[in-house]
Amino acid sequence: MTRKTARQCSPWFLPALLAINLALVAGCASKAASVRYSSASLGSACYAKALPTVGEGGLAWGDTLSMARQKSLNNCIRYAGRSGGTPSTCQVVLSECKH
């Protein structure tokens, strides 16, 4: 009886595959991260939350208390309108700055 031996990979195949993977990972890691959402970790110290009587409200961060309040009110109006709520009834219910 004759036996067939399993086909073996060339000795350079695995190191080459590893080198390609490392090059791809290094290329992706060197790219600057794109900012998609404004968040408190970027330095904004104040936040505010606005709610309508019906529908979704809005939470926003800002450098100043007045900026956070205005952004949250704008978000509330936008989200309340999208969710079938009452945008005209939006009011800021919470606002403060971190210390």
MDAnalysis code that builds the backbone (N, CA, C; Angstrom):
import MDAnalysis as mda
import numpy as np

u = mda.Universe.empty(297, n_residues=99, atom_resindex=np.repeat(np.arange(99), 3), trajectory=True)
u.add_TopologyAttr("name", ["N", "CA", "C"] * 99)
u.add_TopologyAttr("resid", np.arange(1, 100))
u.add_TopologyAttr("resname", ["MET", "THR", "ARG", "LYS", "THR", "ALA", "ARG", "GLN", "CYS", "SER", "PRO", "TRP", "PHE", "LEU", "PRO", "ALA", "LEU", "LEU", "ALA", "ILE", "ASN", "LEU", "ALA", "LEU", "VAL", "ALA", "GLY", "CYS", "ALA", "SER", "LYS", "ALA", "ALA", "SER", "VAL", "ARG", "TYR", "SER", "SER", "ALA", "SER", "LEU", "GLY", "SER", "ALA", "CYS", "TYR", "ALA", "LYS", "ALA", "LEU", "PRO", "THR", "VAL", "GLY", "GLU", "GLY", "GLY", "LEU", "ALA", "TRP", "GLY", "ASP", "THR", "LEU", "SER", "MET", "ALA", "ARG", "GLN", "LYS", "SER", "LEU", "ASN", "ASN", "CYS", "ILE", "ARG", "TYR", "ALA", "GLY", "ARG", "SER", "GLY", "GLY", "THR", "PRO", "SER", "THR", "CYS", "GLN", "VAL", "VAL", "LEU", "SER", "GLU", "CYS", "LYS", "HIS"])
u.atoms.positions = np.array([
    [0.827, -1.173, 0.000],
    [0.000, 0.000, 0.000],
    [0.875, 1.242, 0.000],
    [0.390, 2.203, -0.664],
    [1.141, 3.450, -0.688],
    [0.447, 4.473, 0.196],
    [1.225, 5.268, 0.826],
    [0.681, 6.326, 1.687],
    [0.921, 7.671, 1.045],
    [-0.088, 8.525, 1.172],
    [0.087, 9.890, 0.710],
    [0.444, 10.742, 1.913],
    [1.461, 11.523, 1.752],
    [1.844, 12.401, 2.854],
    [1.061, 13.707, 2.745],
    [0.788, 14.262, 3.891],
    [0.068, 15.540, 3.914],
    [0.971, 16.623, 3.345],
    [0.357, 17.507, 2.593],
    [1.125, 18.589, 1.981],
    [1.510, 19.595, 3.066],
    [2.778, 19.882, 3.123],
    [3.261, 20.803, 4.133],
    [3.466, 22.181, 3.525],
    [3.280, 23.184, 4.363],
    [3.509, 24.563, 3.924],
    [5.007, 24.810, 3.861],
    [5.359, 25.710, 2.994],
    [6.766, 26.095, 2.927],
    [7.178, 26.707, 4.252],
    [8.433, 26.602, 4.614],
    [8.862, 27.131, 5.902],
    [8.765, 28.657, 5.993],
    [8.681, 29.343, 4.903],
    [8.581, 30.804, 4.912],
    [7.143, 31.294, 4.950],
    [6.165, 30.415, 4.785],
    [4.764, 30.832, 4.683],
    [4.245, 31.474, 5.971],
    [4.417, 30.814, 7.101],
    [3.900, 31.342, 8.369],
    [4.586, 32.640, 8.783],
    [5.910, 32.752, 8.705],
    [6.541, 34.040, 9.043],
    [6.096, 35.176, 8.102],
    [5.901, 34.858, 6.830],
    [5.452, 35.882, 5.879],
    [4.035, 36.330, 6.213],
    [3.175, 35.396, 6.566],
    [1.806, 35.735, 6.944],
    [1.793, 36.594, 8.202],
    [2.624, 36.257, 9.155],
    [2.725, 37.042, 10.381],
    [3.243, 38.449, 10.083],
    [4.219, 38.568, 9.221],
    [4.768, 39.877, 8.866],
    [3.724, 40.745, 8.161],
    [2.924, 40.156, 7.299],
    [1.870, 40.897, 6.610],
    [0.843, 41.397, 7.612],
    [0.432, 40.540, 8.537],
    [-0.545, 40.942, 9.559],
    [-0.009, 42.072, 10.421],
    [1.246, 41.971, 10.845],
    [1.844, 43.029, 11.665],
    [1.924, 44.342, 10.897],
    [2.234, 44.275, 9.613],
    [2.311, 45.494, 8.804],
    [0.933, 46.143, 8.677],
    [-0.099, 45.338, 8.509],
    [-1.448, 45.884, 8.405],
    [-1.891, 46.512, 9.718],
    [-1.618, 45.844, 10.817],
    [-1.997, 46.377, 12.126],
    [-1.238, 47.668, 12.408],
    [0.042, 47.705, 12.099],
    [0.841, 48.908, 12.336],
    [0.344, 50.056, 11.459],
    [-0.054, 49.763, 10.239],
    [-0.580, 50.803, 9.353],
    [-1.878, 51.381, 9.864],
    [-2.746, 50.546, 10.401],
    [-4.017, 51.029, 10.936],
    [-3.820, 51.791, 12.231],
    [-2.863, 51.373, 13.036],
    [-2.646, 52.022, 14.331],
    [-2.059, 53.413, 14.167],
    [-1.370, 53.667, 13.058],
    [-0.738, 54.968, 12.893],
    [-1.704, 56.036, 12.385],
    [-2.869, 55.633, 11.937],
    [-3.842, 56.606, 11.449],
    [-4.461, 57.354, 12.624],
    [-4.713, 58.626, 12.432],
    [-5.344, 59.426, 13.488],
    [-6.793, 58.998, 13.645],
    [-7.237, 58.916, 14.875],
    [-8.620, 58.531, 15.148],
    [-9.536, 59.682, 14.766],
    [-10.625, 59.373, 14.081],
    [-11.564, 60.422, 13.705],
    [-12.588, 60.600, 14.818],
    [-12.918, 61.836, 15.097],
    [-13.882, 62.141, 16.142],
    [-15.262, 62.133, 15.510],
    [-16.140, 61.289, 16.009],
    [-17.485, 61.193, 15.458],
    [-18.504, 61.890, 16.325],
    [-18.277, 61.892, 17.615],
    [-19.244, 62.465, 18.536],
    [-18.530, 63.382, 19.506],
    [-19.177, 64.428, 19.859],
    [-18.633, 65.312, 20.873],
    [-18.843, 64.653, 22.226],
    [-17.798, 64.624, 23.017],
    [-17.938, 63.989, 24.322],
    [-17.250, 64.817, 25.380],
    [-17.530, 64.495, 26.605],
    [-16.962, 65.230, 27.723],
    [-15.462, 65.009, 27.830],
    [-14.954, 63.921, 27.311],
    [-13.540, 63.635, 27.443],
    [-12.677, 64.584, 26.618],
    [-13.285, 65.362, 25.732],
    [-12.527, 66.284, 24.922],
    [-12.278, 67.605, 25.639],
    [-12.768, 67.777, 26.841],
    [-12.477, 68.963, 27.597],
    [-13.686, 69.776, 28.001],
    [-14.861, 69.439, 27.549],
    [-16.049, 70.176, 27.948],
    [-16.349, 69.884, 29.409],
    [-16.542, 70.940, 30.184],
    [-16.702, 70.761, 31.616],
    [-18.160, 70.839, 32.059],
    [-19.042, 71.365, 31.242],
    [-20.432, 71.573, 31.655],
    [-21.377, 70.720, 30.816],
    [-22.487, 70.320, 31.429],
    [-23.502, 69.571, 30.694],
    [-24.885, 70.046, 31.112],
    [-25.842, 69.761, 30.230],
    [-27.228, 70.136, 30.515],
    [-28.157, 69.138, 29.849],
    [-29.338, 68.959, 30.443],
    [-30.349, 68.058, 29.899],
    [-31.653, 68.827, 29.791],
    [-32.261, 68.747, 28.610],
    [-33.550, 69.391, 28.379],
    [-34.570, 68.333, 28.008],
    [-35.798, 68.490, 28.509],
    [-36.865, 67.522, 28.253],
    [-38.143, 68.234, 27.820],
    [-38.882, 67.618, 26.883],
    [-40.207, 68.132, 26.540],
    [-41.254, 67.435, 27.414],
    [-42.489, 67.888, 27.355],
    [-43.534, 67.198, 28.113],
    [-43.833, 65.839, 27.497],
    [-43.698, 65.733, 26.167],
    [-43.902, 64.459, 25.465],
    [-42.776, 64.297, 24.451],
    [-42.160, 63.131, 24.408],
    [-41.113, 62.853, 23.428],
    [-39.751, 62.736, 24.073],
    [-38.719, 62.682, 23.219],
    [-37.350, 62.507, 23.686],
    [-36.699, 63.848, 23.948],
    [-35.832, 63.871, 24.938],
    [-35.114, 65.090, 25.280],
    [-33.722, 65.094, 24.703],
    [-32.890, 66.004, 25.198],
    [-31.536, 66.108, 24.691],
    [-30.540, 66.412, 25.787],
    [-29.387, 65.766, 25.725],
    [-28.288, 65.998, 26.645],
    [-27.143, 66.562, 25.828],
    [-26.453, 67.572, 26.352],
    [-25.350, 68.166, 25.603],
    [-24.254, 68.628, 26.554],
    [-23.033, 68.663, 26.032],
    [-21.875, 69.146, 26.759],
    [-21.419, 70.448, 26.127],
    [-20.815, 71.318, 26.916],
    [-20.292, 72.575, 26.403],
    [-19.204, 73.117, 27.303],
    [-18.445, 74.074, 26.774],
    [-17.372, 74.675, 27.550],
    [-17.909, 75.558, 28.673],
    [-19.069, 76.139, 28.455],
    [-19.695, 76.974, 29.476],
    [-21.088, 76.434, 29.771],
    [-21.633, 76.856, 30.889],
    [-22.970, 76.414, 31.267],
    [-24.010, 76.895, 30.261],
    [-23.901, 78.132, 29.822],
    [-24.886, 78.650, 28.865],
    [-24.807, 77.928, 27.524],
    [-23.591, 77.559, 27.098],
    [-23.436, 76.822, 25.838],
    [-24.066, 75.440, 25.952],
    [-23.848, 74.755, 27.066],
    [-24.425, 73.426, 27.276],
    [-25.948, 73.510, 27.317],
    [-26.477, 74.527, 27.986],
    [-27.937, 74.691, 28.061],
    [-28.531, 74.919, 26.680],
    [-27.893, 75.777, 25.869],
    [-28.408, 76.075, 24.530],
    [-28.345, 74.843, 23.629],
    [-27.237, 74.104, 23.686],
    [-27.106, 72.888, 22.877],
    [-28.144, 71.845, 23.276],
    [-28.365, 71.665, 24.578],
    [-29.334, 70.659, 25.016],
    [-30.747, 71.059, 24.619],
    [-31.044, 72.354, 24.665],
    [-32.357, 72.825, 24.237],
    [-32.553, 72.576, 22.738],
    [-31.524, 72.855, 21.939],
    [-31.602, 72.593, 20.494],
    [-31.774, 71.098, 20.215],
    [-31.026, 70.264, 20.949],
    [-31.159, 68.817, 20.777],
    [-32.549, 68.346, 21.172],
    [-33.073, 68.890, 22.251],
    [-34.413, 68.519, 22.704],
    [-35.453, 68.840, 21.629],
    [-35.349, 70.028, 21.069],
    [-36.296, 70.427, 20.023],
    [-36.201, 69.473, 18.834],
    [-34.980, 69.135, 18.437],
    [-34.775, 68.229, 17.305],
    [-35.329, 66.843, 17.596],
    [-34.956, 66.269, 18.749],
    [-35.353, 64.895, 19.071],
    [-36.842, 64.778, 19.390],
    [-37.393, 65.785, 20.029],
    [-38.828, 65.742, 20.328],
    [-39.625, 65.765, 19.028],
    [-39.196, 66.568, 18.076],
    [-39.869, 66.604, 16.779],
    [-39.794, 65.282, 16.047],
    [-38.652, 64.615, 16.118],
    [-38.472, 63.322, 15.442],
    [-39.262, 62.212, 16.118],
    [-39.447, 62.311, 17.422],
    [-40.095, 61.222, 18.154],
    [-41.600, 61.439, 18.322],
    [-42.143, 62.448, 17.659],
    [-43.576, 62.683, 17.750],
    [-43.976, 63.416, 19.015],
    [-43.024, 64.071, 19.649],
    [-43.294, 64.795, 20.892],
    [-43.690, 66.237, 20.642],
    [-43.504, 67.052, 21.664],
    [-43.873, 68.469, 21.587],
    [-42.621, 69.335, 21.754],
    [-41.966, 69.707, 20.641],
    [-40.727, 70.478, 20.711],
    [-40.890, 71.838, 21.391],
    [-42.046, 72.426, 21.295],
    [-42.242, 73.762, 21.864],
    [-42.256, 73.751, 23.392],
    [-42.341, 72.584, 24.000],
    [-42.400, 72.502, 25.463],
    [-41.052, 72.129, 26.093],
    [-39.960, 72.120, 25.317],
    [-38.640, 71.742, 25.848],
    [-38.184, 72.751, 26.903],
    [-37.664, 72.194, 27.997],
    [-37.105, 73.014, 29.067],
    [-35.874, 72.331, 29.624],
    [-34.878, 73.117, 29.993],
    [-33.680, 72.581, 30.607],
    [-34.023, 72.184, 32.041],
    [-33.811, 70.921, 32.371],
    [-34.179, 70.423, 33.707],
    [-32.949, 70.176, 34.582],
    [-31.759, 70.107, 33.985],
    [-30.548, 69.853, 34.740],
    [-29.390, 70.505, 34.019],
    [-28.555, 71.229, 34.741],
    [-27.343, 71.782, 34.152],
    [-26.332, 72.035, 35.257],
    [-25.097, 71.605, 35.013],
    [-24.028, 71.852, 35.970],
    [-22.675, 71.649, 35.304],
    [-21.662, 72.104, 35.989],
    [-20.299, 71.951, 35.499],
    [-19.516, 71.038, 36.430],
    [-18.637, 70.249, 35.863],
    [-17.773, 69.377, 36.658],
    [-16.676, 70.224, 37.285],
    [-16.155, 69.769, 38.397],
    [-15.051, 70.492, 39.045],
    [-13.822, 69.661, 39.048],
])
